[in-house]
Amino acid sequence: MSELFWFEKYRPRSFEEVVDLEEVKARLKEFVKAGNMPHLLFYGPPGTGKTTMALVLARELYGDAWRENTLELNASDERGINVIRERVKEFARTAPVGKAPFKLVILDEADNMTSDAQQALRRIMEMYANTTRFILLANYVSGIIEPIQSRCAIFRFSPLPKEAVLSRLRFIAEQEGVKISQEALDAIFDFTQGDMRRAITALQIASSMTKAVDEEAVAKALGYVSPSMLRQIIAEAIGGSFSKAMSQIYGLVADGGVGELELVRQIHREVLRLDVPEHLKPDLAFEVSKAHYAILRGANGLLQIYGLLAKIRKIISISKKS
């Protein structure tokens, strides 16, 4: 069933297959070479390779016996620390398969555990330290209590750079016989912002609709406004009927169910691609950022977008007159 999902089908199996993350790979290779390691804490945004790196490390440590020596748990599913304790106890009770000196427990979403549960986990980590190593995965290191942090080697996973994501997407598209335009690749990255899992899922969904993936297919796959439609609305707001542009924006939000924040993000992307003098783009981007911030602070989203389009129109109009 996992091969239904491309992010599982094309999940790296070795350090060499992992894109980017060179510093993390270098340190983990030293642990594999030594045949020993401390408890580990991987933290960073979703889709940046935390789970993948943990599984790659397991494969590198144990070879073909990695499944028998690795226990994966999810803190958001296994909320009861007693459940985790019993499963770890049962797992750690048996000797490692092969030559490995210890077994491996991968605990995903560890920052979702309560403070009390984490205190109990700390004791479990100490109790089975001779036979078991833990890899804790978290989105936010601040969600992990200090006593656990002090017992782990900590690795930060940053959003993946654009070229690394696009390179992987091109490889997967080639393997699956999918043609994808550069504009579509750029759109996937703009919409997913370094989240590799989400980017691959977007490619898979878009390719299920057409084998020639373009920008429009990507927007539809991710549930965003059609880029061509949004470009028409912005053009109307700048040089045509402003009231018509407002009406179209209202239709997208009120009738189409498009979120104002997502719409502002898309407007930002399109504004930077406008055929205007380059010196205007910082001013336009600044106006977008003010609208985005205001919506985050609770301001009316529609009014902020109307105001944003009006300011864009004014900036460009003044530039043309001068």
N, C-alpha and C positions, 0 to 999 in steps of 0.2 A: 504493500500500500504506500510506503514512503516514497516510492519512485513516481507516484502521481505528482509529487511536488518537486519541481526542479531544484529548489534550494537544498533538498535532501539528496536528490540524484547526483548533483554536482558538488556536494560538500567535499572539501579537500580531505584526502586520506593521509597526507604526509606534510611535513614542514615545507617542502619544495613547492607544493601546490597552493599553499596559503599566499594570497596576494598581500603586499605591504607588510606591516607589523614586523619589520626586520629586527628591531631591538628586542621585542618580546621573544621572537623565534631564537635569537642568539642566546638569550639567557636560559630558555627552556632546553635548548640543545645541550647546554652544559650540565643540566640536571640529568638528562638521559645518558650522557657520556659517563657521569659519575655513578649512575645507577642508584641515586638517592636524591631526595628533595624534601623541602619543608612543606607545610601546608601552604596552599596558594589562594590568593584572592584576586579574581579578575573582575574589574568594574569598568563600566562605560555604557553608552547608549545602546539600545537594541540594534541587532543586525551588524555589529562591528566585529564579530568573530570570536566571542567569548566561549560559547559552547563548542564551536568548531575547533578552537585551539585546545580545549580540554580533551576532546575526543582524539585529536591528532596526537596529543601527548600520551594518551593511553595506548594508542596503536604503536607509537615509537617505543614505549616502555615494555610492552608485553607481546608485541607481534601478533600472531594469530590467536593468542590466548587473551586478547584484550577484553573481550566480552565477559569471560569468566572472572576476570580480576577487577572489573569495573561495575560500580553500582551508581545508577543515575536516579536522583530524587528531585522533586520540584517542591520548594517550600510553600508555594501558593496552593498546591494540591494537598501536600502532606502537612497540614497546619499543626496537627498535634505533635508536640515534641516527643511524646511517648511512642508514637508510631515510628518516627524517625529513629528513636533510640533502639526500638526492638528490631527494626530492619537492619540498622548498622551492626547491632550486636550479633544478629544471626549471620550477617555477611562476613563480619570480621572474625567470627569464630573458626572458620575453616582456613586452612593454609592457602597461600597464593599458588596459582597454577604456574608451573614452569620455574624459572630461576629468580623471579621477582621477589625482593625481600619484603614487600608490602602490597596491600590491595589499595584500590583507589575509589573514593566516594566523591561524586560530582553532585553538588547541591545547587540547583538553579534557583534564581530569584530569592536568594538568601536574605536580601534586605527587606523582604515582605514579612519576615518572621518578627514576632514581638520581642521586646527586650528580654522578657523572662525566658522565652523559648531559646533565644540566642545564648543566654547564660547557661541553660541546660546543654546546648550544643557545645559550648566551650568545654564543659566537663566531659562530654562524650569524646571530643577531640583529644583531650588529655588521656582519657581512659584507654583509648585504643591507639595511642601514638606509636606503639612499637610494631603494630601490625597493619595500620591503615593510615593513608594520607587523604586529606580532604582538599578539594578544589571548590571554593565558594564563588558563585557567579552573582553579580549584583549590578543594577543600573546605577546606583548611587553609593559611593563608599561611606557617606555620612549615615547611611542606614544600617551600617554594621557597627556593633559596639566596639569600643576601644580594646577590651581584653582579647577579642578575636583578632582584630587587626594586628595587634602586637605579636600574635603567634603565627602570622602568615607573611609570606613574601608577596608584596602587592604589585599588581600589573595594571596599568591604565590602558584601556582600549579607546582610541579616538575614532570619530567618524572617518570612514575610508576616503582617501582622496579621489577626485573625479576620474583621473586616468586609470586608477586601479579598478574602479567599478565598471567603467566603460570597457576596459580590456576583458574583464570576466564576462560581461554581457555579450560582447562580440563572439567570444569563444563558445558560449552556450548557444547563441543564435546559429552559429555555423554548424554545431553538432546536431541541432534540431532541424536544420534545413529552413531556417527563418531568415528572411531578408529584412534588415532594419536600417532605417535612414539615420544619418548623423543627427538630424533634428529630433528624431524620436529618442535617441540615446541621450541627448542633452536634456530633453524633457523628463526622462526617467530620473536622471540625476537631480535635476532641479526640484522635482517633486518629492524625492526620497532622501536627499541630503546625506549621502554616505551610508545609508542603511542598506547593506548588501542583500539581506533576505527580502526586504520589501521591494528592492529593485528587480531582483530575479522573479519574484512573484508577479510584479507588474508586467514584465516581459512575457511570462507564461500566459497570463490572462489576455494580454493584447494579441499574442500569437494564436490564441484559440479562436479569435474573431477573424483574423486574416494572417496569411503567411507573408505578407508584405507590410510590416509594421511601420506606421508613420506617426507623426505627432498627434494626430486626431485619435488614432487607436489607443495610444498611451493615455491620453486624457480620459477617454471613455472607460478604459480599464481601471483607472484610479478614481473614477467618479468625479473628475474635475470638469470645469467648463471647457467647451471646445475652444482651443486657442484661436482658431480663425474667427469664431463668433466674438470672442473677447477683443480681438484686434479691431473688428468692425465697430464694436461699441466704443472703444477708446478713440478711434478715428472720428466717429460721429460726435463724441464729446468735445474733441479738439477743434474740428473744422466744420461740423454740421449742426444738426439740431440737438442742443443740450438736453432739452426736455425729452426727446426720443431716447437718448442714451440713458437718462434717469429711469424712464419707463422700462427699458430693457433690463437694467440692473435690478429694478424692483421685481420684475418677473423671475429673474434667476434666483433671487433670495426668497421671496414670498411664495412663489408658485413652484419653483424648481428645487427648493430645499437646499440651495448652495449656502455653505457657511460663510459668513462675512470675512472671517480671518483667512480662510482658504482663498477667497476671492481677492483679498488684498495681496496675498502672496503671489497669486497669478498676475495681478496688475503690475506688481514690482518686476516680475520677469519680463512682461511685455514692454513696460516703460523703458527698460534698459536696451531694448531692441528697436526703439523708435528711430526713424530717420530724421534725427535732429542733431544740431551741433553737439559735439562731445562735452563741451563745457557746461551744457545744460543738465546733463544726466545726473551729476551729483545733487543738484537742487531738486530734481524730480524724485530721486531716490530718498532724499531727506523728507520730502512731503509724504511719501509712502510710509516711511518709518514712523512719522508722527501719527498718521491715521492708524497704523497697526498698534502703536502703543496706547492710543486713546481707546481702541476697542478692547484691548487687554485690561484696561482699567475700568471697563464697564460702560463706556459711552455707546450710544446707539450706532450700531454698525452701518446701517443704511445711510444715515446722515453723514457719517465719516467718509464713506465711499463717494457720496455726492460731492462733498466738500473737496475731497482729494482730486476728483476729476475736474472740478472747477479750477483748482489751483494749477493743475497740469495745463489746462487750456490757457490760463492767464500767463503762465511762465513762457509758453511757446508763442503765444500771441505777441507779447512784449518783445520777445527776441526777434520775431519776424519784422516788426515795425522799426526796430533799431538797426 
